Amino acid sequence: MRTLKRLHAAVREDIGELITRRPLPGPGIGQLDPFLLLNHHGPQVYPPGNAGLPFGPHPHRGFETVTFILHGQLEHRDSGGHESVIGAGGVQWMTAGRGVVHSELAPREFLERGGELEILQLWVNLPARMKMTEPRYSGLQAADIPAVTHDGAIVRPVSGEWLGQVGPIRPLMDVQLATVHLARGATARFAVPRGRTVLLYVVGGELRIDAHHAPRFTLVELNDDGDEFVLQAHEDSTVLLGHAAPLDEPVVAYGPFVMNTREEIHQAIRDYQAGRLG
């Protein structure tokens, strides 16, 4: 069994009117290689006539963003010509690669009527050999993502293979991501080979793992000392779960750019200023 290394409570860092908690990076953790950043927006209820999300056009280079829409709607547009409106239960997977400019905003209907909003956004690093790959985008609605029942848990694979079910996204790297819903009292066992980094974030509810309690808004860091772990739900719980092989490469980040050297960051800034990111 993998043992618990540390629990990391998400830090509250609101962005304007948007309630935001950031479990990664945090005071006690820089990254979970190759997972760079995780933002938890909401849960909250927007009133009618709201100003929506504050994520207008902005650039990225060198990594991927995976966005889970738990409640509400999210409108995506990017310089590659991709457009979509994804509803509750859906996922957006964008490979920024060599560079893309995109926006993530609330659609007009949400601005007019308001409603619930809860979103997770995860940044996944790309290896040096893939950082300048061609950008791409996939938008999935809830109906596009399968569900598998496992030991009292409902697992919804997004990428990789989970319990014999393959997720609909085929990522550039072997990054396996899923959301897991556990009913109160459920106990679920998950296998992850040694040598892979586990991403485990308690979105809602409360779990018990390795004899420790992990409440909502908590990132669970596990040791690489086993090939499986068990989750026990003290109440109805939702978990973001993933795993991937670490890259073990230098990480130099500046705002929306994540590269391997400082000079590559300077080049990314020059390319954006020159309009070469779209």
Secondary structure by P-SEA (a helix, b strand, c coil): cccccccccbbbbbccccbbbbccccccccccccccbbbbccccccccccccccccccccccbbbbbbbccbbbbbbcccbbbbbbcccbbbbbccccbbbbbbbbcccccccccbbbbbbbbbbbccccccccccccccccccbbbbbcccbbbbbccccccccccccccccccccbbbbbcccbbbbbbbcccbbbbbbbccbbbbcccccccccbbbbbcccccbbbbbbccccccccbbbbbccbbbbbccccccccaaaaaaaaaaaaacccc
